[in-house]
Amino acid sequence: MRKNFYLYAEKQTLAKWSIDDAERLYSVKRWGGGYFEVGPNGNLHVTPDPSNTEMRIDIQDVIDEIKEEGIQFPVVVRFHDILRSQVAQLNKAFRHNIQESGFQGKYMGVYPVKVNQMREVVEEIVEAGEEYNYGLEAGSKAELLAVLAYNVNEDSLTILNGYKDEEFMRLALLGRKLGRKIIVVVEKFSELISLVKIAKELKIDPMIGLRSKMTVKGRGKWESSGGDRAKFGLTIAEIINAARYLQENDMIHCLNLLHFHIGSQLTDIRSVKEAVAEGAQIYAEMYRMGFKLDYIDVGGGLGIDYDGSQSTSESSRNYTMQEYVADVVYGIKEVCDLEKVPHPNLVSESGRAITAHHSCVITQIVGEIKANNAEFDTSPEDDEHVLVRNMRELISALAEGGSLQEVFNDASQYKEQALSAFKLRVVSLNELAKIETLYWQIMSELHERMADEDFIPEEMQELDYALSSQYLCNFSVFQSAADTWAIDQVLPVIPLQRMNERPTVNVSLVDITCDSDGKIDQFVCESGISDVIPMHKLKKNQDYFIGMFLTGAYQDVMGDMHNLFGRLNEVHIYSYDDDPQDFYIEEIVKGSSVNDVLSIMQYHPPTMAQQVKRLIDKKVSKGEIKPREGVKWTDFYENCLDGYTYLK
Ligand SMILES: *Cc1c(COP(=O)(O)O)cnc(C)c1O
């Protein structure tokens, strides 16, 4: 899977650099879902509404406005139009396939709020989905409380998954009282018993779904969501028992829905087809046993092509949204027609596919950590060790046209020998420093010479990483891209400007936490994954901004406060035709202050400020700090408490 982009940055034989090269390198269109592209001026351009390509936002204009508003980076930028567009695309795809195939049921999708619970996100989705009766899904009591208040369309569904206690059931029945189509999906048999008991006690008819533990497993990182050892769901025997239990309790009319969910980010369309076929078969057999269900809920799993490869790699998928929807509709239709049972209504719970594209994190590079380029005097000395001389001679050998491979091999050998010799106290510390310095000079030279070779031996390809720089980014991986750390999720990261210039340094990224895991070294490059990405040389007094994309699903809400870096400032962007820049910032949501994050950890910032003031006062009274200076330090400490947790 891993591709090597050896020396892409230095290749001199390439013709003049153009934005097409940038497009190919950063694969923007391939992962961009129609929303992002490299603009003619080298800046990233956003088309938040693909049905109106006239409307184009230059990300530089967004950055300028953020600066003008005095908002500090890093910033989460949300494009609300992208959310709306994704909701419309999914619903239109279902409508289209339903109509085209003569399917008798309707599509009644829901958005699972766990994927991004931000109120503004949920509100936008509900509003955009109103004309399609698009509903919400909740997986916990807190989410249910939110969903009860926000899913106000009585014609849409509310689906409840996850483990439930009695209070959860009562809340669901409150929803029924309020006239909502709220379906409790039973994950384990005991939940059914408790739901029936409470429904009888309150004399409210619930709507009930049964989640099937499928035999089909999804492929991808989340494949354990299906199969015999799945955490959730009923076996076939339990499904039949559940239906009989409802029958015995005169509540069979409350059984509405068959649910399955075989995992998120399904990479292979075959697992979708298999799950749909299995689910439809269970539905059909249940129907023939006299248990007439109204809905089949195919769960989530509709994937995102994070790396733009359109493959079954973990960060991709080998199908499109259109294909996924067609396979669900036609797959269920086929089974139902064969089994001569009515078509059910269809529910899906796509979260990732709805939200991933709409938000990104924008931040600036605040420094560069160069690899192995220390300056050190390596001039010859009379009594120096032979290894130093040998290494120096390799430099002349290179200059005189020696074989690159041979020089590489010899240099590597001398360096190894030097280390052993140092341990045996045969080579001095000073000599070792010379040998290492010469070694890296040779490697840099080799690296440059290799740029134009067609074939590069594997060992030498690794030089690419060894010689690359690290760009220090003003953000925390743990807050803004938790999955890149936790599960090696690949997210596209690209420069936001100068893409019309040839990038000339290969870099990986490190964040500002003091954790060595706080780094990104998997990049989307030419539709593959690379451990370095070509970017541009930093210029003095000129900001260099990068964007991390597809962070709208899960990443936005899963981050933690490692090192007490808190939530990010956010700007919410709406596109607007009449604006010269085609957008306006509708809302600014302030990120966490230092006060906020400390309070969460049970500190009491006012007391801390008092304590520090007391310490300063003591020094003032001893005459060690001047009174005026003391006041300044006190104010400074308090201002920092009110400030943003990231670098200024
Ligand atoms: C997480 C989850 C989803 C959302 O899955 P996506 O892959 O993000 O679409 C849907 N349904 C259930 C039951 C889930 O647990």
The ligand as a Tripos MOL2 file, in Angstrom:
@<TRIPOS>MOLECULE
LIG
   15    15     1     0     0
SMALL
NO_CHARGES

@<TRIPOS>ATOM
      1 C1        -21.4670    4.4030   14.4150 C.3       1 LIG1
      2 C2        -22.7370    3.9080   13.9120 C.ar      1 LIG1
      3 C3        -23.2660    4.4060   12.7130 C.ar      1 LIG1
      4 C4        -22.5370    5.3900   11.8440 C.3       1 LIG1
      5 O1        -21.6630    4.7350   10.9850 O.3       1 LIG1
      6 P1        -20.9180    5.5050    9.7830 P.3       1 LIG1
      7 O2        -19.9830    4.4840    9.2950 O.co2     1 LIG1
      8 O3        -20.2770    6.6900   10.3730 O.co2     1 LIG1
      9 O4        -21.9190    5.8610    8.7710 O.co2     1 LIG1
     10 C5        -24.5050    3.9660   12.3290 C.ar      1 LIG1
     11 N1        -25.1930    3.0540   13.0710 N.ar      1 LIG1
     12 C6        -24.7000    2.5490   14.2090 C.ar      1 LIG1
     13 C7        -25.4920    1.5660   14.9770 C.3       1 LIG1
     14 C8        -23.4480    2.9460   14.6730 C.ar      1 LIG1
     15 O5        -22.9610    2.4180   15.8000 O.3       1 LIG1
@<TRIPOS>BOND
     1     1     2 1
     2     2     3 ar
     3     2    14 ar
     4     3     4 1
     5     3    10 ar
     6     4     5 1
     7     5     6 1
     8     6     7 2
     9     6     8 1
    10     6     9 1
    11    10    11 ar
    12    11    12 ar
    13    12    13 1
    14    12    14 ar
    15    14    15 1
@<TRIPOS>SUBSTRUCTURE
     1 LIG1         1 GROUP 0 **** ****
